[in-house]
Every structure is written in C-alpha cells, then in structure tokens.
Amino acid sequence: MNKINGYTEEEAKRLVEYVSDGKREGKTLSGLFASYAQKTGRAKGSVRNYYYALLRSTGDKRVRAILNGKDLKAEKIVPFSDEETDKILKEILLQKSRGVSVRRAVLNLSKGDDKLMLRYQNKYRNVAGKEPERIERLMRECGLKTESDDARKRIEEEINGLYDKLAASLKEENKRLTTLIKRLTDENALLRLQLRNN
C-alpha cells in the first residue's frame, strides 16, 4: 500500500478531513491534534508533525488531491531574531538553575501554547547542541555557573589534591631520609671511635 510520509493514503485523508471539519467548527489546531491523537492512539506531537509535513508535500499529486478544497495551510514561521533567541535561552537557563526542567521551562514561557512551546524547546536543543559556547556565554551573563566553570573547578581541585599528596609524600620521604642520615652519622661516629681506640 502506498504511504504518504509514513501514513497510508486513507489515514492522510482521514486526518485532513478531521482537521478541516474541526477548523470549520472553530476548534484550535492544538486541540484537534490532541483529540485526533487520542482517537487514533498516536502521539499528539506525531500527529502535529505529520500534518505539517503533509501540508509541505505539495509536490505529491496525491497530497494535492487530498488537500484540494480544504483551505488548509501551514502558517509561515518567522524565525527568532538573535535578541529574541538570547532572551528565550536566558529565561530557560534561569529556570533550569532553580531546578525546573527544560520541558517545564518552555511550557511556562509559552503560557500553554503548544506550538510556541515546541519552537522554544527546539530552539534550546538546537543551540545547546550546535552552539554550546553561546549557552555558556548566556549563563555567564545571567551570573550562572557554566559547565566549563565546574570543569575548571574540578581540575583545580584535582591538581590541589595531587599537590597535597605529593607534598605529604615528600615530607614523609624527607623525614625518612633525615632519620637515615642521623643513623648513618651516628654509625660513622662509632666507627671513628673504634678506629681511634684500636
């Protein structure tokens, strides 16, 4: 059976019909994705991702036929500016520093808007994976400890620990050698006395 982006053609038609009918009734896309997911046993995010992938597959004549007359379109996503990205990331990092998960932080930031939450989460993961130095810079700007700060501190502690062990070892060796020198000096003095007395 021919599939369209992982769904059968029949499944794709059912989803498009479901969303089209729901939108005519004034329902939100987010709500439609959730109810369709519940109805079909699929994950809400999976339904949403499939829906948008389908809308972008207009080069496929089967997809064009399914979408024909439905007045469904994907909104153009305006990318975040660098300033917006930094502001979003700083807020996520501040919440993380208070023990909040990234998922909860983006939910708080998006005020329950699933689409915005997903965009925030994807932006955070993308920057964290591809630009870790940017995350560290933003952490420093927020007055937070960075991973490199922690790594530097661990290395300094290890170096100090090794220095302390080495110093203690040298001190013990010095004590042992001092005792040995004293014993040899005493033995040497005894030998001299014996030689004089002979």
N, C-alpha and C positions, 0 to 999 in steps of 0.2 A: 504494500500500500504506500502510495506517495505521501511523504511528510513535508510539511512546511515548517522549517525551523524547529523540528522536533515534535510538533503536533501533527495529527492526521488532518487532512483537509476538512473532514467533518468536524473535528474538535475546533479548528480555527474558525469555521463558520459559526459554531455554537457560541464561542467566546465573543465574536463580533456582534452577533445578534443580541446576546445578553447585555453587552456594554451599550449598544445602540438603543435598545429598549429602555435600559436604566437611565441613560442620559436624557431621553425624551421625558421620563418621569421626574427629572430634576435631581437624580441621585448623583453623588460625587464619584469620581473615578476610584478614589481610595476605598470608599465603601463598596463599590461594585467589585473591585479586585478581591476584597476580603470575603464578600458573600459568595463570589464565584469559586474562590479557593476552598471555602468551607463545603460548598456544594459538590465540588469535584475531588476533594481530598488532596489538592495541590497546595503548595505554599503560596501565601499571598504575594511575596516578592517574585516568585517564579511566574505567577500569572501576570503581574505588572510588567516584568521584563519581557515576557513573551508578547504581550500586547504591543509594547513599543517597538520590539523587533519586527513584528508583523507590519506595523504602520510604516516602517522604514524599508520594507521589502517590496517597494512598488515596481521594481524591475521584473517581478514574477507575475505573469499574466493571471495565474490562479488567485494570487493575492488581490490584484486589481479587481477581479470579478467578485471576490468575497466582499471587498470594501465598497464596491460600486453602489452609489446612492445612500450610503450610511452617514455621510458627513462627519466622519471621524478623522481627526488629525492629531498629530503629536505637536505639542507646543514647542517652539524653538527655545532651547535652553540657552540663556545668556550666561556666559562663564563669569565666575567671580573675578573681580579685579584683585591685584596683589594686596591692596589695602584691606579689602573685604576678607580675603583668604587669611591674612595675618590676624585680623580681628577674631575671626571664627576659631582659628587654631589656638590663639591665646586663651580664649574662653574655655575651650575643650581642655587645654593643658592645666588651667587653673582649677577646673572642676576635678580633673584627674588627681591633682595634688591633694585634694580634700577627700580622696578615696572613692570618687564617683567613676564608674566605668565609662569608657568612650561611648558605648551604646546609650547609656542613660544621659550622658552629657549632650549628645546630639539630639536626643529626644527633648531634653529641657530647652535647648537652643531653638529647636524648630517649633516649639509650642504645640506638639502633636501633629504637625503637618508631615505626613509620611514621605511625601516627595522631597520636601526640603531636608528632612532627616536623612534620607538616603544620600542626597547630594553632599551634605555636611560630612557624613560618615565616609563616603567615597573620597572626598577631598582630603580628609585627615589621613586615611590609609595611603592614598597616593603620595602625598607629601612625605609622610613618615617613611615610606618605602624608597622613594626616589630622591628625597632631599633631606636626609636626616640632619644635615648641618643647619638647615632652616629651622627645624624643630628645636635644635639646641640653642640657636640664636634667640628664638622666641621665648624659650624657657628662661634664658638669662635675662631677657628684657622684662619678664614677669617676676624676676627675683627667685626663680625656682632652681633647685639643684639639677644639673644635667647629668646624663649618663657618663659623660667624659669627666665631670667633676667627681662623681663617685668612683670611676675607674682610677683617676689620678690619686684620690684619697687612699684607695686600696693599695695602689702601687707604693705610695709613700709609707703607708703602714707596714707593708711587707719589707721595704728597704730598711725602715727603722728597726723592725723585728730582727732582720738579718744582722744589722749593725750591732744591736744589743747582744745577740747570740755570739757574734764574732768577738766583741769586746769582752764578754764574760769568759769566752774560751781563751782569749789571750791573757786575761787576768789570771785564770787558773794555771795556764802554761807558765806564766811569769812566776807565780808562787812556787810551782813545782821546780822550775829552774833555780830559783833563789835558794830553796831548800837543798837542792843537789849541790850547788856551788858552796854553800856553807859546810855541807858534809865533806865535800872534797877538800875544802880549805882545812877543815879540822884534821882529816886524814893526812894531808900533806904536812901539817904542823907536827903530827905524831911521828911521821916518818923522819922528819928532820931531827926531832929529839932522839929518836932511836939511833940515827946515824952519828950524832954527836956523842952519845953515850957509849958507842962501840969503839 
